[in-house]
Amino acid sequence: MTLSRQQRETLYAHVANLFSESMHDARDPYTVAAFMGEIASVTHQATSDVVEKWNQKAHTVLYRLPMELLAHSFSWLDPPERVKVTAVSRYLRSVALGDPSLWAQIKFEKKHSHRNGALALLLERSGSATLDVDIHALIPGIEDVLLAQHVRRLRTLILDNTDTVLVAITVMGTAIAPIAIILYVRSA
């Protein structure tokens, strides 16, 4: 969908008029840039609001489902797909972020890109939920340290190689784990 010529001209005239009225005495380029940023911000907010209203009308069945059912349906998605759900609409974002257990099942294979940031995000979003973590191989000095901060919440830790297990035990060994941790090493 594109703007018609008349819509484009009307929008242009409105923005030009607003700019002229507000900036007639401005000489400082920073003031002009700040004002332009404000216009962009308001435009973005208006667009988001209109899209949200459209989403609510277009997806009325989805919005009538109980939040718990929606959150449970998201649990069938892989973690990267769950992150994408939070970008669909404010409502779906609030549903997904409102259920910490949705983020507590963490599984990464070798091929997963941006794993470090994703692990930190999932750990943050999991709140205080009990964690089940399945990682191909911990990245020493990064992921092991991240997990060590959450060892009190670990229920299951599945790793794929013995070197990783030694690193994990060394770094996490000093933390107290009130939950019985199941440590499983898959053979290569």
C-alpha positions as CSV (number, residue, x, y, z in Angstrom):
1,M,0.0,0.0,0.0
2,T,1.3,3.4,-0.9
3,L,0.1,6.9,-0.2
4,S,-2.0,8.6,-2.9
5,R,-0.6,11.8,-4.4
6,Q,-3.2,13.8,-2.5
7,Q,-2.3,12.0,0.8
8,R,1.4,12.6,0.2
9,E,0.8,16.3,-0.5
10,T,-1.4,16.7,2.5
11,L,1.2,15.0,4.8
12,Y,4.0,17.1,3.3
13,A,2.0,20.3,3.8
14,H,1.3,19.4,7.5
15,V,4.8,18.5,8.3
16,A,6.3,21.5,6.5
17,N,3.8,23.8,8.4
18,L,4.6,22.2,11.7
19,F,8.3,22.5,11.0
20,S,8.0,26.2,9.9
21,E,6.0,27.2,13.0
22,S,8.2,25.4,15.5
23,M,11.6,26.2,14.0
24,H,11.2,29.7,12.6
25,D,13.8,31.2,15.0
26,A,16.0,28.1,15.4
27,R,19.6,28.6,14.2
28,D,21.2,25.7,16.1
29,P,21.5,22.5,14.0
30,Y,21.2,20.4,17.2
31,T,17.8,21.9,17.9
32,V,16.6,21.2,14.4
33,A,17.9,17.6,14.6
34,A,16.2,17.1,18.0
35,F,12.9,18.4,16.5
36,M,13.2,16.1,13.5
37,G,13.8,13.2,15.9
38,E,10.7,14.1,17.9
39,I,8.6,14.1,14.7
40,A,10.0,10.7,13.8
41,S,9.3,9.4,17.3
42,V,5.7,10.6,17.2
43,T,5.2,9.2,13.7
44,H,6.6,5.8,14.8
45,Q,4.3,5.8,17.9
46,A,1.2,6.7,15.8
47,T,2.1,3.9,13.4
48,S,2.5,1.4,16.2
49,D,-0.8,2.3,17.7
50,V,-2.7,2.0,14.4
51,V,-1.0,-1.3,13.7
52,E,-1.9,-2.6,17.2
53,K,-5.5,-1.6,16.7
54,W,-5.5,-3.3,13.4
55,N,-4.0,-6.5,14.9
56,Q,-6.6,-6.6,17.6
57,K,-9.5,-6.3,15.1
58,A,-7.9,-8.8,12.6
59,H,-7.1,-11.3,15.3
60,T,-10.1,-11.1,17.6
61,V,-10.1,-14.9,18.1
62,L,-6.5,-14.9,19.2
63,Y,-7.3,-12.1,21.7
64,R,-10.2,-14.0,23.2
65,L,-8.0,-17.0,24.1
66,P,-6.9,-17.2,27.7
67,M,-3.3,-15.9,28.2
68,E,-2.3,-19.2,29.7
69,L,-3.3,-21.1,26.6
70,L,-1.5,-18.7,24.4
71,A,1.7,-18.9,26.5
72,H,1.5,-22.7,26.5
73,S,1.1,-22.7,22.7
74,F,4.3,-20.7,22.5
75,S,6.2,-23.4,24.4
76,W,6.1,-25.5,21.3
77,L,8.3,-23.0,19.5
78,D,12.1,-23.0,19.5
79,P,13.6,-20.2,21.7
80,P,14.6,-18.0,18.7
81,E,11.0,-18.3,17.4
82,R,9.7,-17.4,20.9
83,V,11.7,-14.2,20.7
84,K,10.1,-13.4,17.4
85,V,6.6,-13.8,18.9
86,T,7.5,-10.9,21.3
87,A,7.8,-8.6,18.2
88,V,4.4,-9.4,16.7
89,S,2.3,-7.2,18.9
90,R,2.3,-5.6,22.4
91,Y,-0.3,-8.1,23.5
92,L,1.6,-11.2,22.4
93,R,4.8,-9.7,23.9
94,S,3.1,-9.2,27.2
95,V,1.7,-12.8,27.1
96,A,5.1,-14.3,26.2
97,L,7.1,-12.2,28.7
98,G,4.4,-12.8,31.4
99,D,5.3,-16.5,31.6
100,P,8.9,-17.0,32.8
101,S,8.6,-20.8,32.4
102,L,8.4,-20.2,28.6
103,W,12.0,-19.1,28.7
104,A,13.3,-21.7,31.1
105,Q,13.8,-24.5,28.6
106,I,17.0,-23.6,26.9
107,K,18.4,-25.7,24.1
108,F,21.3,-24.7,21.7
109,E,22.9,-26.8,19.1
110,K,26.2,-26.2,17.3
111,K,24.7,-24.2,14.5
112,H,22.9,-21.6,16.6
113,S,24.1,-18.1,15.8
114,H,24.2,-15.3,18.3
115,R,24.1,-17.8,21.1
116,N,25.8,-15.7,23.7
117,G,23.2,-12.9,23.5
118,A,20.4,-15.4,23.2
119,L,21.4,-17.3,26.3
120,A,21.7,-14.1,28.4
121,L,18.2,-13.0,27.1
122,L,16.6,-16.4,27.9
123,L,18.1,-16.5,31.4
124,E,16.9,-12.9,32.0
125,R,13.4,-13.6,30.7
126,S,13.1,-16.9,32.7
127,G,12.9,-14.9,35.9
128,S,13.1,-17.3,38.9
129,A,11.8,-20.3,37.0
130,T,13.6,-23.7,37.3
131,L,16.0,-24.1,34.3
132,D,16.5,-27.0,31.9
133,V,19.5,-26.3,29.8
134,D,20.7,-28.4,26.8
135,I,23.8,-26.9,25.2
136,H,26.1,-28.5,22.6
137,A,29.2,-27.1,24.2
138,L,29.6,-24.2,26.6
139,I,31.7,-21.3,25.4
140,P,34.3,-21.1,28.2
141,G,34.5,-17.8,30.0
142,I,31.1,-16.7,28.7
143,E,28.3,-19.2,28.9
144,D,29.7,-21.1,31.8
145,V,29.9,-17.8,33.8
146,L,26.4,-16.9,32.7
147,L,25.0,-20.3,33.9
148,A,27.0,-20.1,37.1
149,Q,25.0,-17.0,38.1
150,H,21.8,-19.1,37.8
151,V,23.0,-22.5,39.1
152,R,20.6,-22.2,42.0
153,R,17.8,-22.6,39.4
154,L,19.3,-25.4,37.3
155,R,17.3,-28.7,37.3
156,T,18.9,-30.2,34.2
157,L,22.1,-29.5,32.4
158,I,22.8,-31.5,29.3
159,L,26.2,-31.1,27.6
160,D,27.8,-32.7,24.6
161,N,31.5,-33.1,25.5
162,T,33.6,-33.9,28.5
163,D,35.8,-30.8,28.2
164,T,32.7,-28.7,28.6
165,V,31.7,-30.7,31.7
166,L,35.0,-30.0,33.3
167,V,34.7,-26.3,32.7
168,A,31.1,-26.3,33.9
169,I,32.0,-28.2,37.1
170,T,35.0,-25.9,37.8
171,V,33.1,-22.6,37.3
172,M,29.8,-23.7,38.8
173,G,31.2,-26.0,41.5
174,T,31.5,-23.2,44.0
175,A,27.8,-22.2,43.8
176,I,25.2,-23.8,46.0
177,A,22.5,-25.6,44.0
178,P,19.4,-26.3,46.2
179,I,17.7,-28.2,43.4
180,A,19.1,-31.6,42.5
181,I,20.9,-31.1,39.2
182,I,20.8,-33.8,36.5
183,L,24.0,-33.6,34.6
184,Y,24.0,-35.6,31.4
185,V,26.8,-35.8,28.9
186,R,25.9,-37.0,25.4
187,S,28.6,-39.0,23.7
188,A,29.8,-37.5,20.5
